[in-house]
Amino acid sequence: MPFKKFPDFGIIKHPKKLSNKFPWLFFIGVASSFCIIIVYSLFGHEVMPRNSLSDCNKQFIGTNNEMAGIEFCECLHVQGQSLDDCLATYEKSKI
């Protein structure tokens, strides 16, 4: 099997010495991109609608805007209004 032999078609020259060095900059760039995306998805928004009324209410328990948050969740999950309308109401009623 010709594993160590490379054909020479004249288009791209094969380097005389191959490097076995791990591409650390690329790896660090990809890892930091994943970390930034995860951190932003967890903490990037002040208010998130969540999937259920109980999950939505849990994010406001013990905060300064607990009542405004509960009203926001009820606006979305109980009354069924649009996210933009509920966010506008939340912004008006928060401390």
N, C-alpha and C positions, 0 to 999 in steps of 0.2 A: 504494500500500500504506500502511496507517495505522500505520507503525512508531512515530511520535512522538505519536500520539493514543491516549489511554487512555479506555475507557468509564467512565462514572460511574454505577454502579448504586446508590450511596448506602450500601453496606455498609461498605466501607473507602475512605477518602479517599486519593487519590493525593497524595504529598508534592509541594510546589511545586518543591523543588530535590532532584534525585537526587544521591547521593554516589557518586563513583567510587573512594573510599578502599578499599584492600585490607584485608580483615578480619584484621589481623596477630595479634590475640589468639587467634582461632579457629585459624589456621594453626599458631601456636606450640603450642597445646594439643594438636592432632592429631599434630604431629611429635614432641612430647615423649612422648605416649602410645605411639607406635610405638617410640621408643627405649627406653622403660621395658620394654615387652613383650619386645623383642629381648634386652636385657641380662638380664632375668630368665630368659628361656628358655635362655640360654647359661651363666649363672653362678648361678642361683637355687637349684640343688640341689647338695648335696655329692656325691651318687652318682646316676648315671643308668644304666639297664640297657643302653642302646644297642641296635642291631639285630643285631649279631653278637658272637661271643665275642672275636674279635680287636679290634674297636672298643671293647668293654667293657674289655678288659685295658689298652688304650692310655691310658685316663684315669688309671690308677694307676701307670704306669711312672715311677720316680724320686720317688715320694712316700713319706712315712713309713708309710703304711698299704698298701704294695704287696702284701704277702701276704694281708692281710684283703680287699683289693680283688679279687685273683685268686680267692680262695675265693668271694666274692660272685658274680663272673661265672660261675664253674663251677656254683654253686648254681642260678643262673637258666638258663643256656644248656645245660649238660650234664645236670644232675640234673632240671631242669624243675620245681623247686619254685616256690611263689608268691612274688611280690615282697615281701610283708609278712614272710614267713618268712626270706627271704634278707637283707632289711634288718635284721631283728632279730639274725640271726647276725653280720652285718657290724658292727653297733653293739657287740656283746659282744666281738668279737675285734679291734677297732681300738685303736690305741695312745692 
